[in-house]
Amino acid sequence: MTKQTLLLGWIGVFIALNSHQLSAQKPLLELIPKGKQIAERTIESDQPMWGRIKTNENYLAIIGRPDPKNKNQISKVSLYDLDGSLLWKKELKFISEVELAPESDKVIVSYRSGYHMYNNICFDQNGNQLWEIPNLNRLITMGPGGKYGITSSSGSEDNLIHIYDLETGTELETTLPDRYSFYRARFIDARRVVYLLEYFETTRNEEALNLLRKMKREGKINLRKKPTKPIPNTWNITKYPVRYIIYDIPTQTILTDTELFSPSGESLHLYVHTTSDHTSISPDKQHIALVLRYLKYNKNMNFTIIEVDMQGNVKWETSDRLSGHTKGVYDVGNGKLLLDLYQSYQLVDRGSGKTLWLYKPDLDGSSEYYQSFIQDNQLILQTRGNGKLRVHTLNFSTGDVIQNDEYIEDEAFVLKTLDNTVIYNKTRKQLQFIKSEGLR
């Protein structure tokens, strides 16, 4: 049987997998299907930060900044095809992020234009500028096919929902509600977006306010000093359940609009630091796994993961409450979800929500999830922490440890599929482009 390796998860995530020294590439290459190096490119940058290298099925974009802390230096963004050919290079002031999308030839680059403000500029595969949107404090997220773009979260200076026609850069009108405090959004496919809206109302508690004023007059409290008595809470905060909306961009139609509750009837809410890693779209685009939280705190174990269908029906909820350190939920294929619980990893059956196994690595210090892929019946899990990259090889069915390896950070996968592999070498500042045998 021919051994095949498939990277699972979002295309273009930066995946660290490193070797002990520059010449010791054997452990890294053993995880690559039989192939031939077709190109090696030196890039003009220091180590790209998280999110500064993006790929899709045709291109690789990389940001280079001589000094990432210097916001006034000129930055470079380069676009390569997967044969290693440099298609174009642009220079802009303090490039923040770059965006690619599946089945799209567009590249969106975000660069600094002012305090907490960035311009979004779009290029085609030939380097021609298509449009520029000024003074937006977020990167525009591009949907599959590159026809539409969205702001995927609330901004620090702008809380509005924005949707764009990426052919022209024109902002589109929407029929989405404007009653929310903050939101998160993610493309389901080329035209549908899931929106999670959190809303809370704040009103004055006049009775508590009058009591506080009385205590100050009587000298029972001095706000300039550490209080010895409890201070009355002068605000009432009413929090509403997270609103789950499926929105069709071309028709401006809200397909689903419902509030989310747990199977036991408790209201569910967004985490203020929710990212795209806290949502996982099923491969058939029929279900979404979400990391949400309860209002009641129990030693921070107030988070949960639910699976929701496109009508807003909750299929299942994890049996145990989770920690606020829950980092993400990832579809790893074969109908399974991998939960990143910060210092442990849990495999869940996507159909039932049943926990299949729990893996707690024996780690020295903190560790963060980078990516995982399946090779035969093995789950190759990659984590990073304390300057080390760890590769955990697990039995996919049982979670039993087959092998654990530790590497000093130096090399990293930036793309790994059945057909193409690209390796970034931090020290040499090089990209290595590899094609599977039979393709060249």
Buried (B, 14 or more C-beta within 10 A) or exposed (E): EEEEBEBBBBBBBBBBBBBBEEEBBEBBBEBBBEBEEBBBBEBEBEEBEEBBBBBBBBBBBBBBBEEBEEEEEEBBBBBBBBEBEEBBBBEBEBBBBBBBBBEBBBBBBBBBBEEEBBBBBBBBBEEEEBBEBEEBBBBBBBBBBBBBBBBBBBBEEBBEBBBBBBEEBEBBEBEBBEEBBBBBBBBBEBBBBBBBBBBEEEEEBEEBBEBBEEBEEEEEBEEEEEEEEEEBEBEEEEBBBBBBBBBBBEEEEBEBBBEBBBEEEBBBBBBEEBBBBBBBBBEEEEBBBBBBBBEEEEEEEBBBBBBBBBEBEBBBBBEEBBBBEBBBBBBBBEEBBBBBBBBBBBBBBBEEBEBBBBBEBEBEEEBBBBBBBBBEEBBBBBBBBEEBBBBBBBEBEEBEEEEBEEBEBBBBBBBBBEBBBBBBBBEBBBBBBBBBEEEE
